[in-house]
Amino acid sequence: MKVAVAGAGKVGRFLAEDLASGGHEVLLIEKNPSLVASIEAVVGVKCVAADACEVSSLHAIHLDEADVMVAVTGDDEDNLVISLLAKQEFAVPRAIARVNHPKNHWLFNE
């Protein structure tokens, strides 16, 4: 299964490593380009410097080929945008978004 993970913090890195060890093809997306090389070496999965909230960035990484999009940045609004873009613009079959603050839970309904 092809999985794109947006956000290379602790949660994103853990998910990427865990999914890759389970045999999945994982692409880790990190907005901060200075972190990408070090993360790729440590985590052991392909990592790209891109803004997952930008449609052009998602086109460049061929998000339409992904089976799952996981948005686990530290910002609820970004996670919402990323998951909506994945579902509506790129027809990714499954989008999963992290909710960091409980008061924002209502935003993430079907």
URRA-V919782 format. One record per pair of residues at least 4 apart in sequence whose C-alpha atoms are under 7 Angstrom apart, sorted by the first residue. I is the first residue (numbers start at 1). J is the second residue. If there is no record, write none. Layout:
i=I j=J
i=I j=J
//
This chain:
i=1 j=24
i=1 j=25
i=1 j=67
i=2 j=24
i=2 j=25
i=2 j=26
i=2 j=66
i=2 j=67
i=2 j=68
i=3 j=25
i=3 j=26
i=3 j=27
i=3 j=66
i=3 j=67
i=3 j=68
i=3 j=69
i=4 j=26
i=4 j=27
i=4 j=28
i=4 j=66
i=4 j=68
i=4 j=69
i=4 j=70
i=5 j=12
i=5 j=16
i=5 j=27
i=5 j=28
i=5 j=29
i=5 j=69
i=5 j=70
i=5 j=71
i=6 j=12
i=6 j=28
i=6 j=29
i=6 j=30
i=6 j=52
i=6 j=70
i=6 j=71
i=6 j=72
i=6 j=73
i=7 j=12
i=7 j=29
i=7 j=30
i=7 j=71
i=7 j=72
i=7 j=73
i=8 j=12
i=8 j=13
i=8 j=28
i=8 j=29
i=8 j=30
i=9 j=13
i=10 j=14
i=11 j=15
i=11 j=72
i=12 j=16
i=12 j=72
i=13 j=17
i=13 j=43
i=14 j=18
i=15 j=19
i=16 j=20
i=16 j=26
i=16 j=28
i=17 j=21
i=17 j=43
i=18 j=22
i=19 j=23
i=19 j=24
i=19 j=26
i=20 j=24
i=20 j=25
i=20 j=26
i=26 j=45
i=26 j=46
i=27 j=45
i=27 j=46
i=27 j=47
i=28 j=46
i=28 j=47
i=28 j=48
i=29 j=47
i=29 j=48
i=29 j=49
i=29 j=50
i=29 j=52
i=30 j=36
i=30 j=48
i=30 j=49
i=30 j=50
i=31 j=49
i=31 j=50
i=31 j=51
i=32 j=36
i=32 j=49
i=33 j=49
i=35 j=39
i=36 j=40
i=36 j=47
i=36 j=48
i=36 j=49
i=37 j=41
i=38 j=42
i=39 j=43
i=40 j=44
i=40 j=45
i=40 j=46
i=40 j=47
i=50 j=57
i=51 j=57
i=52 j=57
i=52 j=58
i=52 j=82
i=53 j=78
i=53 j=81
i=53 j=82
i=54 j=58
i=55 j=59
i=56 j=60
i=57 j=61
i=58 j=62
i=58 j=63
i=59 j=63
i=63 j=90
i=64 j=90
i=64 j=91
i=64 j=92
i=66 j=92
i=67 j=92
i=67 j=93
i=67 j=94
i=68 j=92
i=68 j=93
i=68 j=94
i=68 j=95
i=69 j=83
i=69 j=86
i=69 j=92
i=69 j=94
i=69 j=95
i=69 j=96
i=70 j=95
i=70 j=96
i=70 j=97
i=71 j=79
i=71 j=82
i=71 j=83
i=71 j=96
i=71 j=97
i=71 j=98
i=72 j=79
i=72 j=97
i=72 j=98
i=73 j=79
i=74 j=100
i=75 j=79
i=76 j=80
i=76 j=99
i=76 j=100
i=77 j=81
i=78 j=82
i=79 j=83
i=79 j=97
i=79 j=98
i=80 j=84
i=80 j=97
i=80 j=108
i=81 j=85
i=82 j=86
i=83 j=87
i=83 j=95
i=83 j=96
i=83 j=97
i=84 j=88
i=85 j=89
i=85 j=90
i=86 j=90
i=86 j=91
i=86 j=92
i=86 j=95
i=87 j=91
i=87 j=92
i=87 j=93
i=87 j=95
i=99 j=104
i=99 j=105
//
